[in-house]
Amino acid sequence: MSDISATRPVPSKLRLSILMLAAVYPFVTAILYVLMPLTDGWPLWERTAILAPVMVFSIVYGIAPTIQRRFAWFILRQPRPAVA
């Protein structure tokens, strides 16, 4: 019986977290720039109730899959693929 896990590359959580931070920070900042004038005078918990779902769904269904697809080579510590 062969050990399949020995041939599978181990993803780097540090590299993934750096890429996620680089993508999420400007995204959240942009959302705040749009949201703040529209919710002027609202309590913080109400603003957060609007911000959190937009942020979470965008990250889970948009940002994270895109990062994992486009930067898999970096996250898995492999050489960058040649551009055809």
PDB file with SEQRES, HELIX, SHEET and CRYST1 records, atoms N, CA, C and O in Angstrom:
SEQRES   1 A   84  MET SER ASP ILE SER ALA THR ARG PRO VAL PRO SER LYS          
SEQRES   2 A   84  LEU ARG LEU SER ILE LEU MET LEU ALA ALA VAL TYR PRO          
SEQRES   3 A   84  PHE VAL THR ALA ILE LEU TYR VAL LEU MET PRO LEU THR          
SEQRES   4 A   84  ASP GLY TRP PRO LEU TRP GLU ARG THR ALA ILE LEU ALA          
SEQRES   5 A   84  PRO VAL MET VAL PHE SER ILE VAL TYR GLY ILE ALA PRO          
SEQRES   6 A   84  THR ILE GLN ARG ARG PHE ALA TRP PHE ILE LEU ARG GLN          
SEQRES   7 A   84  PRO ARG PRO ALA VAL ALA                                      
HELIX    1 AA1 ILE A    4  ALA A    6  5                                   3    
HELIX    2 AA2 LYS A   13  LEU A   38  1                                  26    
HELIX    3 AA3 LEU A   44  SER A   58  1                                  15    
HELIX    4 AA4 ILE A   59  ILE A   63  3                                   5    
HELIX    5 AA5 ALA A   64  ARG A   70  1                                   7    
HELIX    6 AA6 ALA A   72  ILE A   75  1                                   4    
CRYST1    1.000    1.000    1.000  90.00  90.00  90.00 P 1           1          
ATOM      1  N   MET A   1       0.844  -1.171   0.000  1.00  0.00           N  
ATOM      2  CA  MET A   1       0.000   0.000   0.000  1.00  0.00           C  
ATOM      3  C   MET A   1       0.895   1.242   0.000  1.00  0.00           C  
ATOM      4  O   MET A   1       1.806   1.349   0.822  1.00  0.00           O  
ATOM      5  N   SER A   2       0.643   2.172  -0.911  1.00  0.00           N  
ATOM      6  CA  SER A   2       1.474   3.375  -1.009  1.00  0.00           C  
ATOM      7  C   SER A   2       0.909   4.486  -0.131  1.00  0.00           C  
ATOM      8  O   SER A   2      -0.289   4.546   0.149  1.00  0.00           O  
ATOM      9  N   ASP A   3       1.799   5.346   0.284  1.00  0.00           N  
ATOM     10  CA  ASP A   3       1.404   6.476   1.129  1.00  0.00           C  
ATOM     11  C   ASP A   3       1.121   7.678   0.231  1.00  0.00           C  
ATOM     12  O   ASP A   3       2.051   8.319  -0.258  1.00  0.00           O  
ATOM     13  N   ILE A   4      -0.140   7.981   0.014  1.00  0.00           N  
ATOM     14  CA  ILE A   4      -0.540   9.064  -0.883  1.00  0.00           C  
ATOM     15  C   ILE A   4      -0.158  10.427  -0.306  1.00  0.00           C  
ATOM     16  O   ILE A   4       0.203  11.329  -1.062  1.00  0.00           O  
ATOM     17  N   SER A   5      -0.227  10.594   1.006  1.00  0.00           N  
ATOM     18  CA  SER A   5       0.053  11.887   1.617  1.00  0.00           C  
ATOM     19  C   SER A   5       1.509  12.308   1.438  1.00  0.00           C  
ATOM     20  O   SER A   5       1.818  13.496   1.533  1.00  0.00           O  
ATOM     21  N   ALA A   6       2.409  11.359   1.182  1.00  0.00           N  
ATOM     22  CA  ALA A   6       3.824  11.692   1.003  1.00  0.00           C  
ATOM     23  C   ALA A   6       4.061  12.461  -0.292  1.00  0.00           C  
ATOM     24  O   ALA A   6       5.026  13.220  -0.380  1.00  0.00           O  
ATOM     25  N   THR A   7       3.215  12.288  -1.288  1.00  0.00           N  
ATOM     26  CA  THR A   7       3.398  12.967  -2.567  1.00  0.00           C  
ATOM     27  C   THR A   7       2.588  14.250  -2.681  1.00  0.00           C  
ATOM     28  O   THR A   7       2.788  15.018  -3.622  1.00  0.00           O  
ATOM     29  N   ARG A   8       1.693  14.495  -1.760  1.00  0.00           N  
ATOM     30  CA  ARG A   8       0.846  15.686  -1.800  1.00  0.00           C  
ATOM     31  C   ARG A   8       1.567  16.864  -1.152  1.00  0.00           C  
ATOM     32  O   ARG A   8       2.037  16.745  -0.021  1.00  0.00           O  
ATOM     33  N   PRO A   9       1.666  18.012  -1.855  1.00  0.00           N  
ATOM     34  CA  PRO A   9       2.316  19.174  -1.246  1.00  0.00           C  
ATOM     35  C   PRO A   9       1.484  19.727  -0.094  1.00  0.00           C  
ATOM     36  O   PRO A   9       0.255  19.678  -0.115  1.00  0.00           O  
ATOM     37  N   VAL A  10       2.173  20.248   0.902  1.00  0.00           N  
ATOM     38  CA  VAL A  10       1.511  20.814   2.081  1.00  0.00           C  
ATOM     39  C   VAL A  10       1.322  22.314   1.861  1.00  0.00           C  
ATOM     40  O   VAL A  10       2.298  23.034   1.648  1.00  0.00           O  
ATOM     41  N   PRO A  11       0.080  22.791   1.912  1.00  0.00           N  
ATOM     42  CA  PRO A  11      -0.152  24.230   1.724  1.00  0.00           C  
ATOM     43  C   PRO A  11       0.445  25.045   2.863  1.00  0.00           C  
ATOM     44  O   PRO A  11       0.487  24.602   4.011  1.00  0.00           O  
ATOM     45  N   SER A  12       0.900  26.226   2.528  1.00  0.00           N  
ATOM     46  CA  SER A  12       1.454  27.138   3.522  1.00  0.00           C  
ATOM     47  C   SER A  12       0.343  28.068   4.021  1.00  0.00           C  
ATOM     48  O   SER A  12      -0.190  28.877   3.261  1.00  0.00           O  
ATOM     49  N   LYS A  13       0.009  27.944   5.281  1.00  0.00           N  
ATOM     50  CA  LYS A  13      -1.020  28.804   5.867  1.00  0.00           C  
ATOM     51  C   LYS A  13      -0.539  30.251   5.929  1.00  0.00           C  
ATOM     52  O   LYS A  13      -1.334  31.178   5.777  1.00  0.00           O  
ATOM     53  N   LEU A  14       0.745  30.442   6.150  1.00  0.00           N  
ATOM     54  CA  LEU A  14       1.292  31.789   6.195  1.00  0.00           C  
ATOM     55  C   LEU A  14       1.145  32.473   4.839  1.00  0.00           C  
ATOM     56  O   LEU A  14       0.708  33.622   4.771  1.00  0.00           O  
ATOM     57  N   ARG A  15       1.501  31.786   3.773  1.00  0.00           N  
ATOM     58  CA  ARG A  15       1.383  32.373   2.433  1.00  0.00           C  
ATOM     59  C   ARG A  15      -0.072  32.654   2.080  1.00  0.00           C  
ATOM     60  O   ARG A  15      -0.382  33.700   1.510  1.00  0.00           O  
ATOM     61  N   LEU A  16      -0.960  31.733   2.414  1.00  0.00           N  
ATOM     62  CA  LEU A  16      -2.381  31.954   2.147  1.00  0.00           C  
ATOM     63  C   LEU A  16      -2.885  33.151   2.943  1.00  0.00           C  
ATOM     64  O   LEU A  16      -3.633  33.972   2.410  1.00  0.00           O  
ATOM     65  N   SER A  17      -2.494  33.264   4.196  1.00  0.00           N  
ATOM     66  CA  SER A  17      -2.965  34.387   5.010  1.00  0.00           C  
ATOM     67  C   SER A  17      -2.437  35.721   4.497  1.00  0.00           C  
ATOM     68  O   SER A  17      -3.147  36.724   4.565  1.00  0.00           O  
ATOM     69  N   ILE A  18      -1.211  35.755   3.987  1.00  0.00           N  
ATOM     70  CA  ILE A  18      -0.667  36.995   3.408  1.00  0.00           C  
ATOM     71  C   ILE A  18      -1.454  37.397   2.171  1.00  0.00           C  
ATOM     72  O   ILE A  18      -1.784  38.571   1.998  1.00  0.00           O  
ATOM     73  N   LEU A  19      -1.757  36.432   1.310  1.00  0.00           N  
ATOM     74  CA  LEU A  19      -2.550  36.733   0.106  1.00  0.00           C  
ATOM     75  C   LEU A  19      -3.965  37.176   0.473  1.00  0.00           C  
ATOM     76  O   LEU A  19      -4.503  38.106  -0.127  1.00  0.00           O  
ATOM     77  N   MET A  20      -4.564  36.509   1.459  1.00  0.00           N  
ATOM     78  CA  MET A  20      -5.913  36.882   1.876  1.00  0.00           C  
ATOM     79  C   MET A  20      -5.928  38.296   2.454  1.00  0.00           C  
ATOM     80  O   MET A  20      -6.838  39.074   2.169  1.00  0.00           O  
ATOM     81  N   LEU A  21      -4.936  38.625   3.256  1.00  0.00           N  
ATOM     82  CA  LEU A  21      -4.853  39.973   3.824  1.00  0.00           C  
ATOM     83  C   LEU A  21      -4.692  41.011   2.719  1.00  0.00           C  
ATOM     84  O   LEU A  21      -5.327  42.064   2.755  1.00  0.00           O  
ATOM     85  N   ALA A  22      -3.844  40.714   1.740  1.00  0.00           N  
ATOM     86  CA  ALA A  22      -3.620  41.647   0.638  1.00  0.00           C  
ATOM     87  C   ALA A  22      -4.889  41.879  -0.186  1.00  0.00           C  
ATOM     88  O   ALA A  22      -5.064  42.959  -0.750  1.00  0.00           O  
ATOM     89  N   ALA A  23      -5.763  40.893  -0.262  1.00  0.00           N  
ATOM     90  CA  ALA A  23      -7.008  41.046  -1.023  1.00  0.00           C  
ATOM     91  C   ALA A  23      -8.149  41.583  -0.176  1.00  0.00           C  
ATOM     92  O   ALA A  23      -8.934  42.406  -0.645  1.00  0.00           O  
ATOM     93  N   VAL A  24      -8.247  41.131   1.054  1.00  0.00           N  
ATOM     94  CA  VAL A  24      -9.392  41.484   1.904  1.00  0.00           C  
ATOM     95  C   VAL A  24      -9.301  42.912   2.432  1.00  0.00           C  
ATOM     96  O   VAL A  24     -10.314  43.607   2.493  1.00  0.00           O  
ATOM     97  N   TYR A  25      -8.112  43.360   2.813  1.00  0.00           N  
ATOM     98  CA  TYR A  25      -7.978  44.703   3.387  1.00  0.00           C  
ATOM     99  C   TYR A  25      -8.512  45.801   2.443  1.00  0.00           C  
ATOM    100  O   TYR A  25      -9.342  46.606   2.868  1.00  0.00           O  
ATOM    101  N   PRO A  26      -8.062  45.856   1.181  1.00  0.00           N  
ATOM    102  CA  PRO A  26      -8.622  46.902   0.311  1.00  0.00           C  
ATOM    103  C   PRO A  26     -10.110  46.709   0.025  1.00  0.00           C  
ATOM    104  O   PRO A  26     -10.842  47.682  -0.158  1.00  0.00           O  
ATOM    105  N   PHE A  27     -10.556  45.452  -0.014  1.00  0.00           N  
ATOM    106  CA  PHE A  27     -11.973  45.184  -0.250  1.00  0.00           C  
ATOM    107  C   PHE A  27     -12.827  45.722   0.905  1.00  0.00           C  
ATOM    108  O   PHE A  27     -13.829  46.399   0.672  1.00  0.00           O  
ATOM    109  N   VAL A  28     -12.440  45.428   2.123  1.00  0.00           N  
ATOM    110  CA  VAL A  28     -13.185  45.902   3.294  1.00  0.00           C  
ATOM    111  C   VAL A  28     -13.120  47.424   3.392  1.00  0.00           C  
ATOM    112  O   VAL A  28     -14.109  48.069   3.740  1.00  0.00           O  
ATOM    113  N   THR A  29     -11.976  47.988   3.089  1.00  0.00           N  
ATOM    114  CA  THR A  29     -11.837  49.450   3.112  1.00  0.00           C  
ATOM    115  C   THR A  29     -12.782  50.095   2.093  1.00  0.00           C  
ATOM    116  O   THR A  29     -13.418  51.105   2.393  1.00  0.00           O  
ATOM    117  N   ALA A  30     -12.874  49.525   0.907  1.00  0.00           N  
ATOM    118  CA  ALA A  30     -13.783  50.047  -0.119  1.00  0.00           C  
ATOM    119  C   ALA A  30     -15.238  49.938   0.334  1.00  0.00           C  
ATOM    120  O   ALA A  30     -16.026  50.864   0.138  1.00  0.00           O  
ATOM    121  N   ILE A  31     -15.587  48.810   0.936  1.00  0.00           N  
ATOM    122  CA  ILE A  31     -16.954  48.645   1.436  1.00  0.00           C  
ATOM    123  C   ILE A  31     -17.255  49.716   2.489  1.00  0.00           C  
ATOM    124  O   ILE A  31     -18.341  50.297   2.491  1.00  0.00           O  
ATOM    125  N   LEU A  32     -16.315  49.970   3.364  1.00  0.00           N  
ATOM    126  CA  LEU A  32     -16.524  50.984   4.404  1.00  0.00           C  
ATOM    127  C   LEU A  32     -16.690  52.374   3.804  1.00  0.00           C  
ATOM    128  O   LEU A  32     -17.525  53.150   4.268  1.00  0.00           O  
ATOM    129  N   TYR A  33     -15.902  52.699   2.775  1.00  0.00           N  
ATOM    130  CA  TYR A  33     -16.051  54.009   2.130  1.00  0.00           C  
ATOM    131  C   TYR A  33     -17.435  54.176   1.515  1.00  0.00           C  
ATOM    132  O   TYR A  33     -17.984  55.278   1.519  1.00  0.00           O  
ATOM    133  N   VAL A  34     -18.001  53.101   0.991  1.00  0.00           N  
ATOM    134  CA  VAL A  34     -19.347  53.162   0.410  1.00  0.00           C  
ATOM    135  C   VAL A  34     -20.398  53.164   1.513  1.00  0.00           C  
ATOM    136  O   VAL A  34     -21.367  53.921   1.449  1.00  0.00           O  
ATOM    137  N   LEU A  35     -20.212  52.328   2.511  1.00  0.00           N  
ATOM    138  CA  LEU A  35     -21.219  52.124   3.545  1.00  0.00           C  
ATOM    139  C   LEU A  35     -21.346  53.287   4.522  1.00  0.00           C  
ATOM    140  O   LEU A  35     -22.455  53.627   4.935  1.00  0.00           O  
ATOM    141  N   MET A  36     -20.237  53.894   4.893  1.00  0.00           N  
ATOM    142  CA  MET A  36     -20.265  54.928   5.939  1.00  0.00           C  
ATOM    143  C   MET A  36     -21.176  56.111   5.592  1.00  0.00           C  
ATOM    144  O   MET A  36     -21.972  56.510   6.443  1.00  0.00           O  
ATOM    145  N   PRO A  37     -21.104  56.687   4.402  1.00  0.00           N  
ATOM    146  CA  PRO A  37     -22.014  57.807   4.125  1.00  0.00           C  
ATOM    147  C   PRO A  37     -23.489  57.380   4.065  1.00  0.00           C  
ATOM    148  O   PRO A  37     -24.382  58.159   4.401  1.00  0.00           O  
ATOM    149  N   LEU A  38     -23.733  56.138   3.636  1.00  0.00           N  
ATOM    150  CA  LEU A  38     -25.112  55.664   3.534  1.00  0.00           C  
ATOM    151  C   LEU A  38     -25.729  55.362   4.891  1.00  0.00           C  
ATOM    152  O   LEU A  38     -26.950  55.370   5.042  1.00  0.00           O  
ATOM    153  N   THR A  39     -24.880  55.097   5.873  1.00  0.00           N  
ATOM    154  CA  THR A  39     -25.377  54.732   7.208  1.00  0.00           C  
ATOM    155  C   THR A  39     -24.962  55.763   8.255  1.00  0.00           C  
ATOM    156  O   THR A  39     -24.784  55.424   9.425  1.00  0.00           O  
ATOM    157  N   ASP A  40     -24.810  56.997   7.847  1.00  0.00           N  
ATOM    158  CA  ASP A  40     -24.410  58.056   8.775  1.00  0.00           C  
ATOM    159  C   ASP A  40     -25.444  58.182   9.894  1.00  0.00           C  
ATOM    160  O   ASP A  40     -26.639  58.326   9.634  1.00  0.00           O  
ATOM    161  N   GLY A  41     -24.978  58.126  11.124  1.00  0.00           N  
ATOM    162  CA  GLY A  41     -25.871  58.247  12.263  1.00  0.00           C  
ATOM    163  C   GLY A  41     -26.394  56.918  12.786  1.00  0.00           C  
ATOM    164  O   GLY A  41     -27.051  56.888  13.827  1.00  0.00           O  
ATOM    165  N   TRP A  42     -26.121  55.823  12.094  1.00  0.00           N  
ATOM    166  CA  TRP A  42     -26.559  54.511  12.565  1.00  0.00           C  
ATOM    167  C   TRP A  42     -25.661  54.058  13.706  1.00  0.00           C  
ATOM    168  O   TRP A  42     -24.487  54.426  13.743  1.00  0.00           O  
ATOM    169  N   PRO A  43     -26.178  53.279  14.624  1.00  0.00           N  
ATOM    170  CA  PRO A  43     -25.313  52.680  15.649  1.00  0.00           C  
ATOM    171  C   PRO A  43     -24.333  51.688  15.005  1.00  0.00           C  
ATOM    172  O   PRO A  43     -24.592  51.149  13.929  1.00  0.00           O  
ATOM    173  N   LEU A  44     -23.236  51.468  15.669  1.00  0.00           N  
ATOM    174  CA  LEU A  44     -22.191  50.589  15.139  1.00  0.00           C  
ATOM    175  C   LEU A  44     -22.700  49.183  14.853  1.00  0.00           C  
ATOM    176  O   LEU A  44     -22.311  48.583  13.851  1.00  0.00           O  
ATOM    177  N   TRP A  45     -23.558  48.648  15.709  1.00  0.00           N  
ATOM    178  CA  TRP A  45     -24.035  47.278  15.507  1.00  0.00           C  
ATOM    179  C   TRP A  45     -24.870  47.158  14.233  1.00  0.00           C  
ATOM    180  O   TRP A  45     -24.864  46.105  13.595  1.00  0.00           O  
ATOM    181  N   GLU A  46     -25.584  48.212  13.853  1.00  0.00           N  
ATOM    182  CA  GLU A  46     -26.370  48.170  12.620  1.00  0.00           C  
ATOM    183  C   GLU A  46     -25.465  48.220  11.393  1.00  0.00           C  
ATOM    184  O   GLU A  46     -25.703  47.516  10.412  1.00  0.00           O  
ATOM    185  N   ARG A  47     -24.437  49.046  11.447  1.00  0.00           N  
ATOM    186  CA  ARG A  47     -23.473  49.093  10.340  1.00  0.00           C  
ATOM    187  C   ARG A  47     -22.793  47.741  10.173  1.00  0.00           C  
ATOM    188  O   ARG A  47     -22.609  47.255   9.057  1.00  0.00           O  
ATOM    189  N   THR A  48     -22.422  47.141  11.306  1.00  0.00           N  
ATOM    190  CA  THR A  48     -21.774  45.839  11.265  1.00  0.00           C  
ATOM    191  C   THR A  48     -22.720  44.771  10.722  1.00  0.00           C  
ATOM    192  O   THR A  48     -22.283  43.852  10.029  1.00  0.00           O  
ATOM    193  N   ALA A  49     -23.998  44.884  11.027  1.00  0.00           N  
ATOM    194  CA  ALA A  49     -24.984  43.924  10.525  1.00  0.00           C  
ATOM    195  C   ALA A  49     -25.097  43.980   9.003  1.00  0.00           C  
ATOM    196  O   ALA A  49     -25.454  42.985   8.372  1.00  0.00           O  
ATOM    197  N   ILE A  50     -24.798  45.130   8.413  1.00  0.00           N  
ATOM    198  CA  ILE A  50     -24.788  45.260   6.951  1.00  0.00           C  
ATOM    199  C   ILE A  50     -23.438  44.810   6.397  1.00  0.00           C  
ATOM    200  O   ILE A  50     -23.380  44.095   5.396  1.00  0.00           O  
ATOM    201  N   LEU A  51     -22.374  45.221   7.037  1.00  0.00           N  
ATOM    202  CA  LEU A  51     -21.021  44.953   6.551  1.00  0.00           C  
ATOM    203  C   LEU A  51     -20.657  43.471   6.590  1.00  0.00           C  
ATOM    204  O   LEU A  51     -20.124  42.942   5.614  1.00  0.00           O  
ATOM    205  N   ALA A  52     -20.935  42.801   7.693  1.00  0.00           N  
ATOM    206  CA  ALA A  52     -20.479  41.421   7.889  1.00  0.00           C  
ATOM    207  C   ALA A  52     -20.982  40.448   6.815  1.00  0.00           C  
ATOM    208  O   ALA A  52     -20.170  39.709   6.258  1.00  0.00           O  
ATOM    209  N   PRO A  53     -22.273  40.414   6.503  1.00  0.00           N  
ATOM    210  CA  PRO A  53     -22.717  39.464   5.471  1.00  0.00           C  
ATOM    211  C   PRO A  53     -22.116  39.750   4.089  1.00  0.00           C  
ATOM    212  O   PRO A  53     -21.745  38.825   3.367  1.00  0.00           O  
ATOM    213  N   VAL A  54     -22.022  41.020   3.729  1.00  0.00           N  
ATOM    214  CA  VAL A  54     -21.419  41.378   2.434  1.00  0.00           C  
ATOM    215  C   VAL A  54     -19.975  40.902   2.390  1.00  0.00           C  
ATOM    216  O   VAL A  54     -19.531  40.317   1.402  1.00  0.00           O  
ATOM    217  N   MET A  55     -19.261  41.154   3.453  1.00  0.00           N  
ATOM    218  CA  MET A  55     -17.853  40.790   3.541  1.00  0.00           C  
ATOM    219  C   MET A  55     -17.676  39.274   3.510  1.00  0.00           C  
ATOM    220  O   MET A  55     -16.873  38.760   2.731  1.00  0.00           O  
ATOM    221  N   VAL A  56     -18.414  38.564   4.343  1.00  0.00           N  
ATOM    222  CA  VAL A  56     -18.242  37.113   4.452  1.00  0.00           C  
ATOM    223  C   VAL A  56     -18.589  36.411   3.140  1.00  0.00           C  
ATOM    224  O   VAL A  56     -17.817  35.575   2.671  1.00  0.00           O  
ATOM    225  N   PHE A  57     -19.722  36.731   2.545  1.00  0.00           N  
ATOM    226  CA  PHE A  57     -20.108  36.072   1.302  1.00  0.00           C  
ATOM    227  C   PHE A  57     -19.147  36.408   0.163  1.00  0.00           C  
ATOM    228  O   PHE A  57     -18.845  35.550  -0.667  1.00  0.00           O  
ATOM    229  N   SER A  58     -18.673  37.638   0.121  1.00  0.00           N  
ATOM    230  CA  SER A  58     -17.717  38.022  -0.916  1.00  0.00           C  
ATOM    231  C   SER A  58     -16.394  37.267  -0.763  1.00  0.00           C  
ATOM    232  O   SER A  58     -15.795  36.842  -1.751  1.00  0.00           O  
ATOM    233  N   ILE A  59     -15.955  37.109   0.464  1.00  0.00           N  
ATOM    234  CA  ILE A  59     -14.698  36.401   0.700  1.00  0.00           C  
ATOM    235  C   ILE A  59     -14.861  34.911   0.399  1.00  0.00           C  
ATOM    236  O   ILE A  59     -14.030  34.325  -0.295  1.00  0.00           O  
ATOM    237  N   VAL A  60     -15.921  34.298   0.915  1.00  0.00           N  
ATOM    238  CA  VAL A  60     -16.098  32.855   0.764  1.00  0.00           C  
ATOM    239  C   VAL A  60     -16.363  32.461  -0.687  1.00  0.00           C  
ATOM    240  O   VAL A  60     -15.824  31.460  -1.159  1.00  0.00           O  
ATOM    241  N   TYR A  61     -17.185  33.231  -1.400  1.00  0.00           N  
ATOM    242  CA  TYR A  61     -17.573  32.845  -2.746  1.00  0.00           C  
ATOM    243  C   TYR A  61     -16.805  33.556  -3.855  1.00  0.00           C  
ATOM    244  O   TYR A  61     -16.923  33.177  -5.020  1.00  0.00           O  
ATOM    245  N   GLY A  62     -16.027  34.570  -3.519  1.00  0.00           N  
ATOM    246  CA  GLY A  62     -15.316  35.308  -4.559  1.00  0.00           C  
ATOM    247  C   GLY A  62     -13.821  35.390  -4.352  1.00  0.00           C  
ATOM    248  O   GLY A  62     -13.049  34.887  -5.167  1.00  0.00           O  
ATOM    249  N   ILE A  63     -13.410  36.015  -3.274  1.00  0.00           N  
ATOM    250  CA  ILE A  63     -11.986  36.292  -3.055  1.00  0.00           C  
ATOM    251  C   ILE A  63     -11.193  35.020  -2.787  1.00  0.00           C  
ATOM    252  O   ILE A  63     -10.186  34.778  -3.453  1.00  0.00           O  
ATOM    253  N   ALA A  64     -11.617  34.207  -1.835  1.00  0.00           N  
ATOM    254  CA  ALA A  64     -10.857  33.008  -1.463  1.00  0.00           C  
ATOM    255  C   ALA A  64     -10.715  32.024  -2.632  1.00  0.00           C  
ATOM    256  O   ALA A  64      -9.603  31.560  -2.884  1.00  0.00           O  
ATOM    257  N   PRO A  65     -11.783  31.687  -3.352  1.00  0.00           N  
ATOM    258  CA  PRO A  65     -11.607  30.763  -4.477  1.00  0.00           C  
ATOM    259  C   PRO A  65     -10.694  31.324  -5.568  1.00  0.00           C  
ATOM    260  O   PRO A  65      -9.931  30.581  -6.186  1.00  0.00           O  
ATOM    261  N   THR A  66     -10.773  32.627  -5.802  1.00  0.00           N  
ATOM    262  CA  THR A  66      -9.912  33.237  -6.817  1.00  0.00           C  
ATOM    263  C   THR A  66      -8.454  33.166  -6.393  1.00  0.00           C  
ATOM    264  O   THR A  66      -7.586  32.835  -7.202  1.00  0.00           O  
ATOM    265  N   ILE A  67      -8.181  33.473  -5.142  1.00  0.00           N  
ATOM    266  CA  ILE A  67      -6.802  33.396  -4.652  1.00  0.00           C  
ATOM    267  C   ILE A  67      -6.297  31.964  -4.730  1.00  0.00           C  
ATOM    268  O   ILE A  67      -5.175  31.734  -5.181  1.00  0.00           O  
ATOM    269  N   GLN A  68      -7.093  31.007  -4.304  1.00  0.00           N  
ATOM    270  CA  GLN A  68      -6.656  29.616  -4.319  1.00  0.00           C  
ATOM    271  C   GLN A  68      -6.436  29.106  -5.737  1.00  0.00           C  
ATOM    272  O   GLN A  68      -5.547  28.286  -5.964  1.00  0.00           O  
ATOM    273  N   ARG A  69      -7.218  29.572  -6.680  1.00  0.00           N  
ATOM    274  CA  ARG A  69      -7.069  29.133  -8.064  1.00  0.00           C  
ATOM    275  C   ARG A  69      -5.853  29.787  -8.724  1.00  0.00           C  
ATOM    276  O   ARG A  69      -5.064  29.102  -9.375  1.00  0.00           O  
ATOM    277  N   ARG A  70      -5.696  31.082  -8.565  1.00  0.00           N  
ATOM    278  CA  ARG A  70      -4.628  31.811  -9.260  1.00  0.00           C  
ATOM    279  C   ARG A  70      -3.264  31.712  -8.587  1.00  0.00           C  
ATOM    280  O   ARG A  70      -2.234  31.850  -9.247  1.00  0.00           O  
ATOM    281  N   PHE A  71      -3.254  31.473  -7.278  1.00  0.00           N  
ATOM    282  CA  PHE A  71      -1.987  31.434  -6.548  1.00  0.00           C  
ATOM    283  C   PHE A  71      -1.725  30.084  -5.892  1.00  0.00           C  
ATOM    284  O   PHE A  71      -0.989  30.013  -4.908  1.00  0.00           O  
ATOM    285  N   ALA A  72      -2.309  29.022  -6.414  1.00  0.00           N  
ATOM    286  CA  ALA A  72      -2.107  27.677  -5.848  1.00  0.00           C  
ATOM    287  C   ALA A  72      -0.630  27.316  -5.838  1.00  0.00           C  
ATOM    288  O   ALA A  72      -0.154  26.706  -4.881  1.00  0.00           O  
ATOM    289  N   TRP A  73       0.089  27.674  -6.863  1.00  0.00           N  
ATOM    290  CA  TRP A  73       1.521  27.372  -6.943  1.00  0.00           C  
ATOM    291  C   TRP A  73       2.285  28.026  -5.786  1.00  0.00           C  
ATOM    292  O   TRP A  73       3.204  27.425  -5.230  1.00  0.00           O  
ATOM    293  N   PHE A  74       1.908  29.245  -5.428  1.00  0.00           N  
ATOM    294  CA  PHE A  74       2.571  29.970  -4.341  1.00  0.00           C  
ATOM    295  C   PHE A  74       2.202  29.378  -2.984  1.00  0.00           C  
ATOM    296  O   PHE A  74       3.064  29.207  -2.122  1.00  0.00           O  
ATOM    297  N   ILE A  75       0.930  29.068  -2.798  1.00  0.00           N  
ATOM    298  CA  ILE A  75       0.446  28.516  -1.539  1.00  0.00           C  
ATOM    299  C   ILE A  75       1.020  27.118  -1.304  1.00  0.00           C  
ATOM    300  O   ILE A  75       1.329  26.751  -0.170  1.00  0.00           O  
ATOM    301  N   LEU A  76       1.162  26.345  -2.378  1.00  0.00           N  
ATOM    302  CA  LEU A  76       1.677  24.978  -2.268  1.00  0.00           C  
ATOM    303  C   LEU A  76       3.195  24.896  -2.369  1.00  0.00           C  
ATOM    304  O   LEU A  76       3.759  23.802  -2.392  1.00  0.00           O  
ATOM    305  N   ARG A  77       3.856  26.048  -2.431  1.00  0.00           N  
ATOM    306  CA  ARG A  77       5.328  26.127  -2.486  1.00  0.00           C  
ATOM    307  C   ARG A  77       5.894  25.396  -3.696  1.00  0.00           C  
ATOM    308  O   ARG A  77       6.858  24.638  -3.584  1.00  0.00           O  
ATOM    309  N   GLN A  78       5.294  25.628  -4.833  1.00  0.00           N  
ATOM    310  CA  GLN A  78       5.769  25.026  -6.082  1.00  0.00           C  
ATOM    311  C   GLN A  78       6.280  26.108  -7.001  1.00  0.00           C  
ATOM    312  O   GLN A  78       5.978  27.284  -6.795  1.00  0.00           O  
ATOM    313  N   PRO A  79       7.059  25.735  -8.026  1.00  0.00           N  
ATOM    314  CA  PRO A  79       7.528  26.740  -8.981  1.00  0.00           C  
ATOM    315  C   PRO A  79       6.343  27.351  -9.728  1.00  0.00           C  
ATOM    316  O   PRO A  79       5.331  26.694  -9.972  1.00  0.00           O  
ATOM    317  N   ARG A  80       6.496  28.609 -10.079  1.00  0.00           N  
ATOM    318  CA  ARG A  80       5.443  29.309 -10.809  1.00  0.00           C  
ATOM    319  C   ARG A  80       5.295  28.671 -12.200  1.00  0.00           C  
ATOM    320  O   ARG A  80       6.293  28.436 -12.881  1.00  0.00           O  
ATOM    321  N   PRO A  81       4.057  28.391 -12.621  1.00  0.00           N  
ATOM    322  CA  PRO A  81       3.845  27.778 -13.928  1.00  0.00           C  
ATOM    323  C   PRO A  81       4.219  28.748 -15.052  1.00  0.00           C  
ATOM    324  O   PRO A  81       4.058  29.961 -14.922  1.00  0.00           O  
ATOM    325  N   ALA A  82       4.711  28.200 -16.134  1.00  0.00           N  
ATOM    326  CA  ALA A  82       5.072  29.009 -17.294  1.00  0.00           C  
ATOM    327  C   ALA A  82       3.809  29.542 -17.963  1.00  0.00           C  
ATOM    328  O   ALA A  82       2.812  28.832 -18.090  1.00  0.00           O  
ATOM    329  N   VAL A  83       3.867  30.792 -18.384  1.00  0.00           N  
ATOM    330  CA  VAL A  83       2.734  31.408 -19.067  1.00  0.00           C  
ATOM    331  C   VAL A  83       2.807  31.038 -20.524  1.00  0.00           C  
ATOM    332  O   VAL A  83       3.828  31.249 -21.177  1.00  0.00           O  
ATOM    333  N   ALA A  84       1.719  30.481 -21.041  1.00  0.00           N  
ATOM    334  CA  ALA A  84       1.708  30.030 -22.446  1.00  0.00           C  
ATOM    335  C   ALA A  84       1.322  31.138 -23.374  1.00  0.00           C  
ATOM    336  O   ALA A  84       1.262  30.935 -24.587  1.00  0.00           O  
TER     337      ALA A  84                                                      
END                                                                             
